Amino acid sequence: MSSLDSLLTRKAMAAGVVSQVQTDTSIAMRIRYVGTGTVTSVTVTTATNIVFVTSTGTDTYLFSAFTTLGALADAINRDGRFEAKVLSDLLSSATATQYVTGAITAGTDANGVRVWDVMLDTSAALRMVVVLSANRDFDMPKRRVDLREIVYAVNMGTAAADSTQVWLRRGRTETKVLGLLSVDTTETTIRFADGEGTITGQVGDEFIVLVRDAAALADANTNFVRVVGSTE
């Protein structure tokens, strides 16, 4: 059990965190190269595959063989040339017809690690997803996160019950902790206990917030989903 001093110290070191996505900017999976060569390209072909070309060869992962995002990430990690981290999506999400197609331009995470981000295609996936996590970047120590507020405006086809959801990811287990009626287009704010309450996870947990539609979700420039919380 943690001592009172350690709990007070952790509380005093808490930091606010905000994460927001817009149309086609939900990072479903973040990838880095851990091999000994160099990377030529990382390319997504919608409904078909993701292909890695490096100086040591070509690795192709068919979405028909790895039908969920979790299975795809596991396959990439098993091969040991790249490391994949699932971020703004659920492990159980289908891989087919979900991602922005084309060659992925390499970027860097907050730790300066060179990464390739696989983005959700908003109108194809019919959802916008954002993760609240202290571990979204590589080589970060595990911390605890608290979810305090959700704000979104999404141009959807039909508002429906259970179409605004909060999931808790703990290791390989994802559990839905909240499902609410969605609101079409209008900016909507969800707070807990008038802003005084939070949904609190354990060290290493992540919260996935998604706004979805059953049939249509427009690629509107005004679309966004924002989560606000803190890390300890």
C-alpha positions in Angstrom: 0.0 0.0 0.0 1.3 3.5 -0.8 2.3 5.7 2.1 0.5 8.9 2.8 3.6 10.9 1.8 3.9 9.1 -1.5 0.2 9.8 -2.3 0.5 13.4 -1.4 3.6 13.8 -3.5 1.9 12.2 -6.5 -1.0 14.5 -6.1 1.2 17.5 -5.9 3.0 16.5 -9.1 -0.3 16.1 -11.0 -0.3 17.8 -14.4 -3.2 18.7 -16.6 -3.5 17.0 -20.0 -5.6 17.7 -23.0 -6.0 15.5 -26.1 -8.0 16.5 -29.2 -8.7 15.0 -32.6 -10.3 16.4 -35.7 -11.3 14.8 -39.0 -8.9 12.0 -40.0 -6.5 12.8 -37.2 -7.3 10.0 -34.7 -4.0 8.0 -34.4 -5.2 4.4 -34.4 -1.7 3.0 -34.1 1.7 4.5 -33.6 4.8 2.6 -35.0 8.5 2.9 -34.6 11.4 1.1 -36.2 13.4 -1.2 -33.9 15.4 -3.0 -36.6 19.1 -2.4 -37.6 18.6 -1.1 -41.1 16.7 1.9 -42.5 13.1 2.5 -43.4 12.1 3.2 -47.0 8.4 3.5 -46.7 5.3 2.6 -44.6 2.1 2.4 -46.8 -1.5 1.7 -46.1 -3.8 0.4 -48.9 -7.4 0.7 -47.8 -9.2 -2.5 -47.1 -6.1 -4.4 -48.1 -2.9 -4.2 -46.1 -0.1 -2.2 -44.5 3.4 -2.6 -46.1 6.8 -1.9 -44.5 9.7 -1.5 -46.8 13.2 -1.4 -45.2 16.8 -2.0 -46.2 16.4 -5.6 -44.9 13.2 -6.4 -46.9 9.5 -6.0 -47.2 6.9 -6.9 -44.6 3.2 -7.1 -45.6 0.3 -7.4 -43.2 -3.0 -8.3 -44.8 -6.1 -7.0 -43.1 -7.8 -10.2 -44.1 -5.4 -12.1 -42.0 -5.2 -9.7 -39.1 -8.9 -8.6 -38.8 -8.6 -6.5 -35.6 -6.3 -3.7 -34.7 -5.0 -5.6 -31.7 -4.2 -8.6 -33.8 -2.4 -6.4 -36.4 -0.3 -4.7 -33.7 0.5 -8.1 -32.1 1.7 -9.4 -35.5 3.9 -6.4 -36.1 5.4 -6.7 -32.7 6.1 -10.4 -33.0 8.2 -9.9 -36.1 10.5 -7.6 -34.2 11.4 -5.1 -36.9 8.8 -2.5 -35.8 7.1 -1.8 -32.6 3.4 -0.9 -32.7 1.3 0.8 -30.0 -2.5 1.1 -30.2 -3.7 4.6 -29.3 -6.9 6.2 -30.4 -9.0 3.2 -31.1 -10.1 -0.1 -29.6 -8.1 -3.3 -29.9 -11.2 -5.0 -31.1 -11.8 -2.6 -34.0 -11.9 -4.1 -37.5 -8.9 -3.3 -39.7 -10.7 -3.4 -43.1 -11.7 0.0 -44.7 -10.7 2.0 -41.6 -7.5 3.9 -42.2 -6.3 6.9 -44.3 -4.7 5.4 -47.4 -1.3 6.1 -48.9 2.3 6.4 -47.8 2.7 7.6 -44.2 5.1 10.5 -43.6 7.4 9.9 -40.6 7.1 12.2 -37.7 8.4 12.4 -34.1 6.6 11.8 -30.8 7.1 14.0 -27.8 10.3 12.1 -26.9 11.8 12.7 -30.3 11.3 9.1 -31.4 10.8 8.8 -35.2 7.3 7.3 -35.7 4.7 6.5 -38.3 1.1 7.1 -37.4 -1.7 5.1 -38.9 -4.8 7.4 -38.9 -8.5 6.5 -38.8 -10.4 7.6 -41.9 -13.3 9.4 -40.2 -16.0 8.9 -42.9 -15.0 5.3 -43.5 -14.6 4.2 -39.9 -17.8 6.1 -38.9 -16.2 7.3 -35.7 -13.8 9.8 -34.1 -11.7 8.5 -31.3 -9.3 10.1 -28.9 -7.1 8.5 -26.1 -6.3 10.1 -22.8 -3.0 8.5 -21.8 0.3 9.2 -20.1 1.9 6.5 -22.3 1.1 7.7 -25.8 4.7 8.3 -26.6 7.4 5.7 -26.6 9.8 5.2 -23.6 7.5 6.9 -21.1 7.2 5.8 -17.5 3.7 4.6 -16.6 1.5 7.0 -14.8 -2.1 7.3 -13.8 -4.7 9.4 -15.7 -8.0 11.0 -14.6 -10.7 11.9 -17.1 -12.5 15.1 -16.2 -14.2 16.5 -19.3 -15.3 15.6 -22.8 -16.2 18.2 -25.4 -17.2 17.3 -29.0 -18.9 18.6 -32.1 -19.3 15.9 -34.8 -21.3 16.0 -38.0 -23.1 12.7 -37.9 -25.9 11.1 -39.7 -28.2 10.3 -36.8 -27.8 11.0 -33.1 -28.4 7.8 -31.1 -28.2 6.2 -27.7 -24.8 4.8 -26.7 -23.0 6.5 -29.5 -20.8 8.6 -27.3 -18.7 6.1 -25.3 -15.9 6.0 -22.8 -13.7 2.9 -22.6 -11.0 1.9 -20.0 -8.0 0.1 -21.4 -6.0 -1.9 -18.9 -3.3 -3.9 -20.6 -5.1 -6.1 -23.1 -8.6 -5.6 -21.5 -10.9 -2.9 -22.7 -14.1 -2.2 -20.7 -16.9 0.3 -21.6 -17.5 2.5 -18.6 -19.9 5.0 -20.0 -22.4 5.2 -23.0 -24.4 8.3 -23.7 -26.8 9.7 -26.3 -24.8 11.5 -29.0 -25.6 15.0 -30.3 -25.4 15.9 -33.9 -23.1 18.8 -34.9 -23.8 21.0 -31.8 -20.8 21.4 -29.5 -21.5 19.3 -26.5 -19.7 19.2 -23.1 -19.8 16.3 -20.7 -18.5 16.9 -17.1 -18.7 14.8 -14.0 -20.1 16.2 -10.8 -20.2 19.7 -12.3 -16.5 19.5 -13.1 -15.5 18.4 -9.7 -15.6 14.7 -10.4 -13.3 12.5 -12.5 -13.1 8.9 -13.8 -9.9 7.6 -12.3 -7.7 4.8 -13.7 -4.9 2.8 -12.2 -1.2 3.3 -13.2 -0.8 2.5 -16.9 -4.6 2.7 -17.7 -5.9 4.6 -20.7 -9.3 6.1 -21.5 -10.6 5.9 -25.0 -13.4 8.3 -25.9 -15.3 7.8 -29.1 -18.2 9.4 -30.9 -19.7 7.2 -33.6 -22.5 6.8 -36.1 -24.1 3.7 -37.6 -24.3 4.9 -41.2 -22.7 8.3 -41.9 -20.1 10.6 -40.4 -19.1 13.6 -42.5 -15.5 14.8 -43.0 -16.4 18.2 -41.7 -13.7 20.8 -40.9 -15.6 21.6 -37.7 -15.5 18.1 -36.3 -13.5 17.6 -33.1 -13.4 15.5 -30.0 -11.5 16.8 -27.0 -10.7 15.2 -23.6 -9.4 17.0 -20.6 -7.9 15.4 -17.5 -4.8 15.0 -15.4 -1.8 12.7 -15.0 -0.2 11.6 -11.7 
